[in-house]
Amino acid sequence: MRSAMTLVVAAAMALGASPAVRADDASVEALMKKSNCFKCHAVDKKTVGPAYMEIAKKYKGQNVAAKLQEKVKKGGQGAWGNVPMPPNPAVPDGDIKKLVDWILKMG
């Protein structure tokens, strides 16, 4: 049985997302669960925070990976409204890079 994320990624690909999006979807899904990303985000819809697809669309074609990695690590507020992004200091930098790169490939 395919995971919900795999189905959403397949839908994103049908809408024109990069083929690289699904290359690591199972490992990225596991990292997101382990890092509690899904408490505030979803792939295809806004919850507490923006949808990953919205993030990819907003930053498409921009060189923002390092900036977003820092925001995930240190937290931030204002780019998507008044709800702050809490810091995630316990998430290893390599995991954050993998997550951000995967999200940006949706665009």
C-alpha positions in Angstrom: 0.0 0.0 0.0 1.3 3.4 -0.9 1.6 6.1 1.7 -0.5 9.3 1.6 2.6 11.3 0.8 3.5 9.1 -2.1 0.0 9.7 -3.5 0.3 13.4 -3.0 3.7 13.5 -4.7 2.3 11.5 -7.6 -0.5 14.2 -7.9 2.1 17.0 -7.7 4.1 15.3 -10.5 0.9 15.2 -12.6 0.6 18.9 -12.0 4.1 19.5 -13.2 6.4 19.1 -10.2 9.9 17.9 -10.8 10.6 14.1 -11.2 13.2 14.5 -8.4 10.4 15.0 -5.9 9.5 11.4 -5.7 13.0 10.0 -5.8 13.3 9.9 -2.0 9.7 10.4 -0.8 9.7 7.4 1.6 12.9 8.5 3.3 11.8 12.1 3.4 8.4 11.1 4.8 10.2 9.2 7.6 12.4 12.2 8.4 9.4 14.5 8.5 7.6 12.2 10.9 10.7 11.8 13.0 11.3 15.6 13.1 7.6 16.3 13.8 7.2 18.4 10.6 3.7 17.1 10.0 2.5 18.6 13.3 2.4 22.0 11.5 2.7 21.2 7.8 1.1 19.1 5.1 2.3 18.4 1.5 -0.7 19.8 -0.3 -2.7 22.0 2.1 -2.2 24.7 4.7 -2.5 23.6 8.3 -0.8 25.6 11.0 2.0 26.4 8.6 2.0 26.6 4.8 1.8 23.5 2.5 5.1 22.3 1.2 3.7 22.7 -2.3 3.0 26.4 -1.5 6.6 26.9 -0.2 8.0 25.3 -3.4 5.8 27.6 -5.5 6.7 30.7 -3.6 10.5 30.1 -3.9 10.6 28.5 -7.3 13.7 29.6 -9.2 15.2 31.3 -6.2 18.5 30.4 -4.5 16.9 30.1 -1.0 17.9 26.7 0.3 20.4 27.9 2.8 18.0 30.6 4.0 15.2 28.1 4.5 17.5 25.6 6.2 18.5 28.3 8.7 14.8 29.2 9.3 14.0 25.5 10.0 16.9 25.3 12.4 16.4 28.7 14.2 12.7 29.3 13.7 11.2 32.5 12.2 8.1 34.5 11.7 6.5 36.8 9.2 7.0 35.1 5.8 3.7 33.2 6.0 1.7 35.3 8.6 1.8 35.8 12.3 2.2 32.1 13.4 5.9 31.6 14.3 8.0 28.7 13.0 9.5 27.2 16.1 13.2 26.4 16.1 14.3 22.8 15.5 17.8 22.7 17.1 17.7 18.9 17.7 17.2 18.1 14.0 20.6 17.4 12.4 21.7 19.9 9.7 22.0 17.1 7.1 18.4 16.1 7.7 17.2 19.7 7.4 19.1 20.1 4.1 17.5 16.9 2.8 14.0 18.1 3.8 14.4 21.6 2.4 15.9 20.3 -0.9 13.0 17.9 -1.3 10.4 20.6 -0.7 12.0 23.0 -3.1 12.1 20.3 -5.8 8.3 20.4 -5.9 8.4 23.8 -7.6 
